[in-house]
Amino acid sequence: MEENIQKKSGFAALIGRPNVGKSTLMNHLIGQKIAITSDKPQTTRNRIQTVYTDQRGQIVFLDTPGIHKAKNKLGEYMVSVAEHTLKEVDVILWLVEPTTFIGAGERHIVEQLNKVKTPVILVINKIDTVKNQNEILLFIDAYKDMCRFAEIVPLSALKNINTSLLTDLIFKYLTWGPQFYDEDTVTDQPMRQIAAELIREKALRLLNDEIPHGIAVTIEKMKERPNGIIDIEASLVCERESHKGIIIGKGGAMLKRIGTEARRSIEHMMDGKVNLQLWVKVRKEWRDSELYMKNYGYNSKDI
């Protein structure tokens, strides 16, 4: 018990507009890939919980969906998840782009932040893209009065610049007490959910722009054979027949490519052999259907 008392533990939420690098940063901080990443918005749809443990204690990171103006029920669900999280954590990390332009999306987030008493660390990400490092002072100046920030950290998640400083600062705002998870825990997500997300990531990366937003992935079956090979059967759900044809591709080529890349990632995550079979289903307008959303893991009652 003595050991627990000397350690800190708590929750840190990553928030920001879509595509500012939240998942990339979280994956980097915990040292392995859990959250899926892509250059398309709406990559993260649910709250993903990951765990970082070292000799100082434990940080439980919550990677939230990007806060944006919702266009359908799925969008409303995602924004609601993100905004609920702000009240439940010990510290908030708000990620922004390195720019002096502060748009409507950022101003909406500021409104949410000013409603909570939680300490906020402003994280100016992607500073590796800034040619003149003196400009970083201008970005800090543009943001500093928008909110009562506890700290401001310019960093690059991709190039590992100032990420350890950010970890130090997060621990500063956590409380002394027992840890929430065993020290070898990296995520509370079940393997089925991680597998589904990795399949969705490959679809996001390989398909053209308008289709991935309307894709959900469901794991129909996941079973380990006596020899250790894991059989996974999964469905990619899309909203239109025309999308189904594009996902399958000529002679099944696109679906095969998605499957091959997803299988490699799942094998890496599970550290074993995987036999992955994919199907494609059409469910018209599922993103505006409470029932379908619930079936695909987006249940508003869970928020």
Secondary structure, 3 states (H helix, E strand, C coil): CHHHHCCEEEEEEEECCCCCCHHHHHHHHHCCCCCCCCCCCCCCCCCEEEEEEECCEEEEEEECCCCCCCCCHHHHHHHHHHHHHCCCCCEEEEEECCCCCCCHHHHHHHHHHCCCCCCEEEEECCHHHCCCCCHHHHHHHHHCCCCCCCEEEECECCCCECHHHHHHHHHHCCEECCCCCCCCCCECCCHHHHHHHHHHHHHHHHCCCCCHHHCEEEEEEEEECCCCCEEEEEEEEECCHHHHHHHHCHHHHHHHHHHHHHHHHHHHHHCCCEEEEEEEEECCCHHHCHHHHHHCCCCHHHC
